[in-house]
Amino acid sequence: MFCSRIFFLGMVCLSLVSFGCSTGSQTPLTISEASLIANPNPAVPLAAIMRVTTDVPTKLTLNISDAEQNWSVTPSQVMTLNHEVPVLGLKSERTYNVIAVLEDMDGRSIETPAQAFETPPLPNTFPTPIINVRNPSRMEPGFTLFNVNGRWEADGTATLENLPAVVVDDQGEFIWYYIPDGHRVHDVRRLKNGNMAYTVLPGHNQLIEIDMLGNVQRKFHMTGMAEESIEGSISVGTDSLHHDYVELPNGNLLLLSSESRVIENWYTSETDPNAPRSPANVIGDVIVEITQDGEIINEWKLFDILDPYRIAYNSTAENFWRNHYGEAAKSKDWTHGNAIIYEESDHSFVMSVPYQDAVIKVSMDTGELVWILGNHDNWNEPWSDKLLTPVGELEWSYKHHAITHTENGTYLLFDNGVARSSPYDEKMTLTDSYSRAVEYAVNEQTMEVSQPWVYGPNQEQFYARYLGDVDWHEQRDTVLINVGGAETNSEGVNAPPAEAKRWAKIIEVTHTDEPEKVWELDLQQPDTSWSIYRAERIESLYP
């Protein structure tokens, strides 16, 4: 067998001409070009590109190794003459040897000489994850994707731009990250095609899809409040895109948007029932189905589905929409939808409406409200007829995030637990407040709801007044919980933001009657504070 070993550093490119390996009388495969280069896109530095050209169609496998580990990956099963594949899963400040193994349909194979690739250091603005618990045999296989939603210096100065999306392994080491240019990654997730997509902050009006090398594949922008068009972006005629979106089986997207309406005789106080009423600019969620070309197929407006005169604590807040609809509008954040999932069985959606302390189900065929999961305070007819009746030991959720499915047809969500009451009852004190990951089982025939599983506060005390996520894992039957916006004082007691240390953690627990923790990642540093919007486990960095 003919073989050679050539090292490659930085951006140097190696070309190989007509070398091959064979056994017996077989004609050897030949490689006319092989090169390994650093990813040209600086947004994703922990990546390289392997290019190989063969004389007949082949399948490519990468063998990657460093001083600590080695692994193989076949990015695609496609047979081709010209390969250009990303080299992913690399950690910072390491030297990797990369070999490409090519195999044709007859089983003949050839490999390139090992080429070395050095990865750069992490930016000094990155967090340092701490792993407190790690039990790989009980964890869901894969890697954890999340966005760094906020970063604060010790003096409270916030970093609001260029905050990344990252992927870590079970040891908490970064194996991929993407740094946006001039904005902040908000809700990031893996698409069915293997690309990443994320919403943009600030602005509430863009969705960007990138490949794993950080190259923009598509952009959508919402034109309802935009002052100008965005070059190369698909326009969508709706006010905003905020918090969440979901891919539908037909390829369309379901987005959370918004609208502003003037509501007469609306509330001026959440604490004084006798406060005078006045007209108000009120923001309600609009659920929008669009095609891949940005065409709006349908809309469902919460003003037309829920009672516009029912409020919960935070329904009169003005801060979230201030930049989008304008300071002068003093827009009230009536519903603040933050998560949506699709129910294929009956073509409906289930949506988290935290500023109504409710999860709702709506038929996409009729626009009818199917049920309301939440406390029964202050609901009038006909909406009160849609309230689910609690069965057994159950606690309602308040200001929740991240509604999702389980295999059993139940729902999981992150119950932030803000106030744990409704106007005009007394709020739970900040010191006593707690959050939970909670599972609800809905029986639509009897219009009943039960609570088969919960994590917190008896199992573990944590509280996040904002942010949060929860996902169920199929292979190991575990639950991934993101406590994304914790705020505590030096003694670990809940504290107001101005007096608090901000931190986040992601934990994985067993989905059992007595949950056991199998993984915990903390973002806590003495002089820097952090927050995370959502986290999810992905099987691989490759599609």
N, C-alpha and C positions, 0 to 999 in steps of 0.2 A: 504494500500500500504506500502510495506516495503521500507524504504529509509535510506540512511546514508549520511553524509557529511564529506569528508576527504580532508585535504589540502595537497598539494604536492609542495615542493620547490626544485628548482635546478634539479639535476639529480636523485632524489629519485624515485623509481618505486613502484607503488601500485598494488597489485594483489587482485582480488575479486573472491571468489569461491562460485558458486551456489547461487546467489541471484537473485530475479526476482520480477516482478510486473504483476498482472493480475486482471481481474474483473470477478465476478461470478465464474462459474465452469471451465473457460478456464485454460489450463495448462500454467503456467507462462514461459516466456522466461528466460533463465539463461545466465549469463556471467561468463565465467571461468577465464578470465584474462582481466584486463584493466590497462593501464599504460600511463603516459604522460612523455615524456623525452625531454630534450633540443636537438635541432638538433645536431647530432654528427659532422657535417661538419662545421668548424669554418668560412667558407667562407660566410655563410648565418646565422648570429646570431639571427635575429628577426624571428625565426621560431621554432616550436616544432613538435613532432610526437606523435600522439595518436594511441595506439594499443588496439584493443578490439577483443575478441574472444567470439562468441555466439554459442549456441547449434544447431541453425538452421540458414539458410541464412537470413541475414538482410541487410537493408540499413541504413547507418549511417549519422546523421546530427550533426554538431558541434554547440553548443550554447556557444558563447564567450562573456565575459563581463569584463569591468574594471570599475573604479570609474566614468567614463564619458559616456560610451556608451556600448551598447550590440548589437549583431547581430548573425544571424544564417547562416550557409552555409552547403550545401550538396555537398561534393566534387565529389561524383559519384552516379549514379543511380543503379550501379551494386549491386546485392544481393550476399553476400558472408559470410562465417563463420569467416574468419580472416581479420580484418580490420587493415590497417596501412596507415594513412592519415596524410598529413602535416597540421599543424595549422599555418595559414598565416594571414597577415594583422595586425601584432602586431607592436606597437610603442616602442621606447626605454624607459628604466627605469620606467616600469610600472608592476603592478601585475595584471595578468589576471586569471579569473576563467573560466575553460573549462569543459563543460559537453558534453558527447556523448549520443545522443538519438538514440536507435536502434529500427527499425520497421521491422517486417517480412511480408510475403505476405498476411497473414490473418489479418493484421492490429494490431496485438499485439505489444506493445512497452515496452521498458525498458530504463532507463537512468542510467548512471554511476554517482557516487557522484561527486560533483564539486572538481576539482583539481586546485591548484594555480600554476601559472608559472610566474617567474620574468624575465623580459628582461634586457639585459645589456645596458650600456650607449653607445652612438655613439662614434666612433673613434674621437679623437681631430683633425684629419685632414679633417673632413667633412665640407662642406659648411653649412651655415645657411640660408635657403631660406626665402625670405621676400614676403608675399602676399600683393600686392598693390590693386588689384581688385578681388572681388570674388562674383559671382552671380550664385549659384548652380543651380537654376531653369532653367537657360538659357545655362548652360554648357553641353557639351556631358558627359553623365554618365560614371563613371569609374575612373581610376587612371592614372597618367602620368609617363611613363617610359622614362628615359634618362640616358646617360652615362656622367660622369664627365671626360671630354676629356683632361683638363689641369688644373694645380694648380700651382700658383707662389707665393712665399713669397714676402714681401715688397722690398727686395733687388734684386728681379728678379730671384732668384733661383727657378728652375722648379722641380716639382715632376713628374717623367716620368714612375713610376711603381706603381702597386697596386691601380690604380685609378678605382673606382667602377662603376657598373651599379646600378641604384637606381630606386625606385618607390615611388612617393609621392601622398598623397591624396589632395583634393582641398584646404586644409588648409596649404599645403606645408610641412606636417610632413612625415618623412620617415616611410613607412610601410613594406619595403622590401629592402634589398641591398645585393649585391654580390661583394666580394673583391677578385680579382684574385691573384694568387700566382706568383709574379715575372714578371708580364707584365701588360699591360694596356688594358682595355676594349675599343674597338673602336665602330664599328657599331653594336648596340645591338637591337634585335627585338624579338617579340613573334612569334613562329612557329605555324603552323596549329595544331600540336599535343599538344600544350600547353607548351612546353619547351621554353627556351630562347636560342638564338644563338648569337654569337658575333665574329667579327674579332679581331685579336690580333695586338697590337702595342707594341714594334717596330717589324718590320719584313715583313709585307705585305705578309704573306704566311701561315696563319692558320685560320681555322674556328672551333670554339668549341661550342658544344651543351650541355647545362646543364638542369637538372630539377630544380624545384623551391626550392629545398633544396641545390642547388649548386653542385650536383653530376654530374660529366661528363658522358654524355651518348654516345657522339661520338666526334671524332676529325678528321678533314681533314688537310693535309699539302700539299703544292705545292712543287714539287720536282725539278722544273726547275733550281732554283738557290740555293737549299738547299745543305749544305755541308754534312749533315747526316740525317738519317731517325729519326722519332719520334715514340717512342714505343707506341703501342696501337692506332696509328693514321692511317687513310685511306690516302694513297698517291694518288696524282693527278698530272699527267704529264704535268704541265703548269708552267710558270714562277712565277706567283704571284696570290694573291687574295687581291684586294684592294677595299676599299670604299663600295662596294655593292654586293648583291646577292639576288635572288628571287626564291621562290618555284614555280614550274610549276604545272599545273593540273595533269600531268602524274607522279608526284612525283620526277622528276628530279630537279636539281638546275641549275640556270643560274648565272654565276659568271663573275665579271670583273677581267680579268687578263691583261697581258702585254707582249710585246716582244720588243727587241732591234734590230734596223737595222741601218746599215751605209748608210746614204743618202749623195750622192755626191752634191757638189755645194750648200750647205745649208747655212742658214742665220747665221751671226755672230752678228747681231744687230737688235733690234726691233725699234730703234729710228733713225737710219741712213740708208736710202735706198741705199746709195752709198758704204756702208761698203763692204769689200771684202767677197766673199763666200768661204767656205771650207768644206771638208767632216766632218760629225758629226755623233755621236752615238745618235740616236733619238728613244725615247720610244713611242710606239703606243699601244692603248688599244686592247685587244683581248677579245671577249665575248665567253665564254666557257659554253656549256651545258654538265653536268655530271650526271651520275646515283648516287644513294645512295651508291654505292660501289666504287665511284671515277672514273668510266670508262668515258672517254671523248666520247661523242656522236657526237658533232659538234663544230666547231669554226668559228667565224666571225672576221676578222682582219681589223681594221680601216685603216691600210695602203692600203688595197685592196678596200676600200669603199670610202674614202675621198681623197682629193688632198694632198699628202705629202709635197707639196711646199707652201701650204697656212698656214700662221701663224696669230695668234692674240697676243695681249699682254700676256706675261707669257709663250708663247710656247717654248721659249729658256731657261726657268728656269732650273736649275740643282739640286736644293736642295732636291726635293721630293724623287728622286730615288737614291740619293747618297749612302745610306747605302745598298740598295738592289743590285744595279748593280756595285757598287764600285766607290770610289772617282776618280780613274784614268780614268774611262770611260767618265766622264763629260757628262752624259746622259741628253739629252734635253727632257723636259716634254711636248711633242707636243700636246697631247689631254687631259690627266688628267681626264678621265671619272670618274664620281662620283655618278651616280645614274642610275638605269635601272628598267623598268617595262615591264610586258608582256601584249600583246594585244591578247586575246584569239580569238577574232572575225576573225582575219586573220593570226594568228600564226606569229606574228612579235614582235619586241621589240622596245621600245622608250627609248632613252638614252640621258642623259645630258653629253655634251662634252664641259666643261667650257673653256678650253684653245683654243677652236675654237669659243667660244661665240655662240654655237649652240646646239639645241636639234635636234636629228635625229631619223627617223624611218627607220627600216631595216626589210625586209621580211626574216623570218627564213627558208622559203622554197627555195627561190632563191638566197638569199644574196644580193638582189637588194636594193639600196638606194631608199626609197619611197619619202621622203621629208626632207627638212632642214628648221627648224624654227630658224631664227636668222638674224642679219644684213646682208646686201648684199655686204659688202665690200670685195674686193679681191677674189671673187669666179670666177673661170674660167669655161668654158665649159669642160665637160658635167655637172659638178656639179651645175653650175648656173641654169640649167634647173629644178633643184629640189627645188629651193628656193620658199618658200611660200610668196605670195604677201600680204602685210598688207592692211587691210580694216578698215576704221574708225580711231578713235583716238587710237594709239598704240605706245608703247615704247618697244624697244628691251631690252633683258636682257643680262647681262655681268657677266661672271665668276659665273654662277648660281649653285645651289645645288637642289637635292631632287625633281626630276620630279615625279608627281603622278597624279592619275585620280580623277575626280569627277563623281557624278551620271549622269550628263548631257553629259558625253563623252568628256568633256573639260579637260585641263591639268593645274595643279597648279605647280609652282616652286618657290623656294626662289632665287630671283634676287639679288645677292650680290652687283652688280653695280660697280665693280672695273674698273677704267679708263673710262668706257662708251665711248670708241672709239676704233679704230683699227689702227695698224701700217699703215702709219707713221703719223697719225694725232695726234693732241695734246690731252693729257689725261685730264680728269676732275681732278681738284685739290682735294687733300685729304679733305680739309676743306669743300668743297661743296658736297662731295660724300654721297650717300644715298643708302639704300637697300630697297627692296619691297617684299611682297608676291604678285604674279601676276598670273592671270588666262588667258590662251589662248584657243581659240576655233578654231580648224582646220577643214576646208572643203576640203577633199581630191579630190572631184570631180572638184572643181574650182581652187584648189591649192592656197587657200586664208586662211588668219589667221586674227582673230580679238581679241580684249582684253576686255572681258565683265566685268572684276572685278579686282580691285587692292587695296592693303593696303600699304600705304607709297608712297612718303613722305608727301603728303598733309594731310593724316589722322594722321600720326605720323612719326616723324623723328627718324631713327635709321640707323646704318651702321655697317656691319660686312664684312671685306675684305675676310674672310675665314669662313668656317663652315656655318651651317644654315639648316633649315628644314621647311616644310610646309605640313600639312595634312588636308584633308577635312573630316568632320564628318557627317554621314548620319542622325542620329536621330534628332539632333537639328540644322542641317545645319549651323555649325560653322566651322571655320578654325583655326587650331592650328599652330602657327608660332614660330619657335625657332630662336632667334637672338643669335647665339651661340658663336660668336667671336668678340664682340664689344671692341673697344680700344679708349678711350677718355682721355683727360687731366682733371685736377681738375675743369675746367669750363664746362666740358661736351662736348668739341669740339673734333672732330676726331683728333687723333694724331698717329705718328709712333709708332710701338711696343715698342721700347726702351724708349720712353718718355710717355707711356700710362699706364693707369689703365685698366686691362682686366676684362671684366665682360660679363655676359650672362643673357638673360631673355627669358621666354616662355610666350607668350600671346595667348589668345583665343578670336576671334572676330566673330561677326555674318557675314554670307555670304550674305550680303544685299548691296543695292546701297550706303547706308550710314552706313558703318560698325560700330558696337558698341562693345566696349571691355567688355567681361564678366569674364575674369580671367587674372591675370598677376602674374607671379612668377619671382622674381629677385634673381640672385646670385651676390651680391655685398657686399664686406666687406672691412673695412678700410685698413687692413694689408695683405689681401690675394686676389689674382685674380683667376678667374675661366673661363673655357670655356666648352661648350656643343656641341657635334657633331650633334646629332639628338634627337628628342623627339617624342613620340607618346602616344596616349590615348589607354589604354587597358581596356576592360570591367571588368575583374576580375583577381585576382591573381591565381585563379584556372582555369584549362583548360575548 
